Amino acid sequence: MISVVVPAFNEEAHIGACLESLCDQTIPRREYEIIVVDGDSRDATREIAAQYADLVFIQESRKVGGARNDGICRSAGEIVATTDADTLIPPGWIERIGNDFSRHQIVQLYGPVDPIEPGLKNWISLASANTFSRIGYHTRTLYYTLGCNTAFRKEAFIRAGMYHCIDAGDDLEIALRMKKIGRVMYDNRLRVRFSMRRYEQFGTLKSLYEWIYIVAHGGSSDKCSYTRKEYK
């Protein structure tokens, strides 16, 4: 059993497509579960999610990292994967996660992202991020494990202390603790399609600056608009 956890808040416009892509996988539906952890949405997010997911509930912990923690704690799988409500998942994603964990002695797995929205700027931005991620991995200096495309061995994840409930950098910081427990692996073939809508809304350079600023200040800040999400 593999469990996929999807945090969501007011995502009625996107979550249906995300969950449809998760249901359209190359392995039988009975071999994995989908869990949606909702930040007490004021739209139809939970109603839409209930049409696809095995479990939908309102989160109890703070921030998006806390939503992922809540879902993982209630999951049935030995392997747990996380993605975002506005991400599109290719058909072989869950099967590849299972194969990687079966074939390798790893505690965490992650991969690159491609943009959903068209435009050369979006492709260049994510190509640069993917290159940065690969360099960090192969030099063993940085593990850029985005929450929209990562998976854990559940026991090791809980033992490491799970995600910290912060505004930004939680998916980067968790890998440093996982690395102390076992091997963290990057698979270039484990790809998802990532929404650039927030970067288009706030601006790519501004978003990058604010992300770096927040991470440098311990993961939390009230000064930056980029991470003001209304998760509990």
C-alpha positions in Angstrom: 0.0 0.0 0.0 1.2 3.5 -0.9 -0.6 6.5 0.5 -0.7 9.8 -1.3 -1.4 12.9 0.8 -2.8 16.1 -0.8 -3.2 19.3 1.3 -5.8 21.7 0.0 -7.4 25.0 0.7 -10.1 26.6 -1.5 -8.9 24.6 -4.5 -12.2 23.8 -6.1 -10.9 25.0 -9.5 -7.9 22.7 -9.5 -8.3 19.7 -7.1 -10.6 17.7 -9.5 -8.0 17.6 -12.2 -5.3 16.7 -9.7 -7.3 13.8 -8.2 -8.4 12.5 -11.6 -4.7 12.3 -12.5 -4.0 10.4 -9.3 -6.8 8.0 -10.0 -5.5 7.4 -13.6 -2.4 5.4 -12.6 -0.7 2.3 -14.1 -1.3 0.3 -10.9 -4.7 -0.9 -9.6 -6.6 1.6 -7.6 -6.8 -0.8 -4.6 -3.0 -0.7 -4.3 -2.9 2.9 -3.1 -5.0 5.3 -1.2 -5.6 9.1 -1.7 -6.0 11.3 1.4 -7.0 15.0 1.1 -6.4 17.2 4.1 -8.4 20.3 3.8 -7.6 23.6 5.5 -11.3 24.3 6.3 -12.1 25.5 2.8 -14.9 27.9 2.2 -15.7 26.6 -1.3 -16.5 23.1 -2.7 -13.0 21.6 -2.3 -14.1 18.9 0.2 -17.1 17.9 -1.8 -15.1 17.5 -5.0 -12.3 15.6 -3.2 -14.8 13.2 -1.7 -15.7 12.0 -5.2 -12.1 10.7 -5.7 -10.3 10.3 -2.3 -10.4 7.5 0.2 -10.3 9.9 3.1 -11.1 13.7 3.3 -10.8 15.6 6.6 -10.1 19.0 8.0 -6.5 19.5 9.2 -5.7 19.9 12.9 -2.0 21.1 12.7 -0.8 24.4 11.4 0.4 25.4 7.9 0.8 23.2 4.8 3.5 21.1 6.5 1.1 20.4 9.3 -1.6 19.3 6.8 0.9 16.8 5.3 1.7 15.5 8.8 -1.9 15.1 9.6 -2.5 13.1 6.4 0.6 10.9 6.9 -0.4 10.1 10.5 -3.7 8.8 9.3 -2.4 6.9 6.3 -2.3 3.1 5.9 0.7 2.8 3.6 4.3 2.0 4.5 5.3 4.4 1.8 3.7 7.9 1.8 3.9 10.4 -1.0 2.9 14.1 -1.1 1.7 16.3 -3.8 -0.3 19.6 -4.1 -3.9 20.2 -5.1 -2.9 22.1 -8.2 -0.4 19.6 -9.5 -1.0 17.1 -12.3 0.4 13.6 -11.9 1.6 11.4 -14.8 0.1 7.8 -15.0 3.3 6.0 -13.9 4.1 8.2 -10.9 2.9 5.9 -8.1 4.3 2.8 -9.7 7.7 4.4 -10.1 7.6 5.4 -6.4 6.9 1.9 -5.4 9.6 0.5 -7.7 12.2 2.9 -6.4 11.5 2.0 -2.7 11.6 -1.7 -3.5 14.9 -1.6 -5.4 16.8 0.9 -3.3 17.5 1.2 0.4 16.1 4.7 0.7 14.1 6.8 3.2 13.1 9.6 0.9 12.5 10.0 -2.8 12.0 13.1 -4.9 12.1 14.3 -8.5 11.9 17.3 -10.9 8.9 19.4 -11.9 7.6 20.7 -15.2 5.2 23.7 -15.6 1.5 23.3 -16.3 1.1 26.8 -17.6 2.6 27.6 -21.1 5.3 30.1 -21.7 9.0 30.2 -22.2 9.6 32.0 -18.9 7.9 29.2 -16.9 9.9 26.5 -18.7 13.2 28.4 -18.1 12.3 29.0 -14.4 11.6 25.3 -13.7 14.5 24.1 -15.8 16.8 26.3 -13.7 15.2 24.9 -10.5 15.6 21.4 -11.7 19.2 22.0 -12.6 19.8 23.5 -9.1 18.1 20.5 -7.6 20.3 18.0 -9.5 23.5 19.8 -8.7 22.6 19.9 -5.0 21.8 16.2 -5.0 24.9 15.0 -6.9 27.2 17.2 -4.8 25.4 16.1 -1.6 25.2 19.8 -0.6 21.4 20.4 -0.9 18.3 18.3 -1.3 15.6 20.5 -2.9 12.7 18.1 -2.2 9.5 19.9 -3.2 6.4 18.9 -1.4 4.5 18.4 -4.6 6.8 15.5 -5.7 8.3 13.6 -2.8 7.8 10.3 -1.0 9.0 8.8 2.3 9.3 5.6 4.1 6.6 6.4 6.7 8.4 4.9 9.8 11.6 6.9 9.0 9.6 10.1 8.3 7.9 9.9 11.8 11.2 9.0 13.4 12.8 12.1 11.8 10.2 14.4 13.4 8.0 15.0 10.3 7.5 18.4 8.6 8.1 21.5 10.6 5.0 23.8 10.5 6.6 26.8 8.9 5.8 29.2 6.0 8.6 28.2 3.6 11.5 25.8 3.4 9.8 22.9 5.2 10.2 20.6 2.2 13.9 21.6 2.0 14.6 21.2 5.8 12.9 17.8 6.2 15.5 16.2 3.8 18.4 17.3 6.1 16.8 15.3 8.9 15.9 12.4 6.7 19.5 12.3 5.4 20.7 11.5 9.0 18.5 8.4 9.1 19.2 7.0 5.6 19.6 7.6 1.9 17.7 10.4 0.2 17.3 9.7 -3.5 16.6 11.9 -6.6 15.0 10.2 -9.6 15.0 12.4 -12.7 12.2 10.2 -14.2 9.8 11.0 -11.3 8.3 14.1 -12.8 5.0 16.0 -12.1 3.5 19.0 -13.7 3.7 22.0 -11.3 1.4 25.0 -11.3 3.2 28.4 -11.7 0.1 30.4 -10.9 1.5 31.8 -7.6 4.8 32.8 -9.3 2.8 34.5 -12.1 0.7 36.3 -9.5 3.6 37.6 -7.3 6.4 37.6 -9.9 9.1 34.9 -10.2 12.0 37.1 -8.9 10.0 38.5 -6.0 8.8 35.0 -5.1 12.3 33.7 -5.1 13.6 36.6 -3.0 10.8 36.1 -0.5 11.4 32.4 -0.3 15.1 32.9 0.4 14.3 35.6 2.9 11.9 33.4 4.8 14.2 30.4 4.8 17.0 32.5 6.0 14.8 33.7 8.9 14.0 30.3 10.2 11.1 29.5 7.9 8.5 32.1 9.1 7.8 35.8 8.3 4.8 38.1 8.4 6.4 40.5 5.9 6.1 38.4 2.7 3.0 38.0 0.6 4.2 34.9 -1.2 3.6 32.5 1.7 0.4 34.1 3.1 -1.7 31.1 2.6 -4.8 30.5 4.6 -4.1 27.0 5.8 -5.0 26.7 9.5 
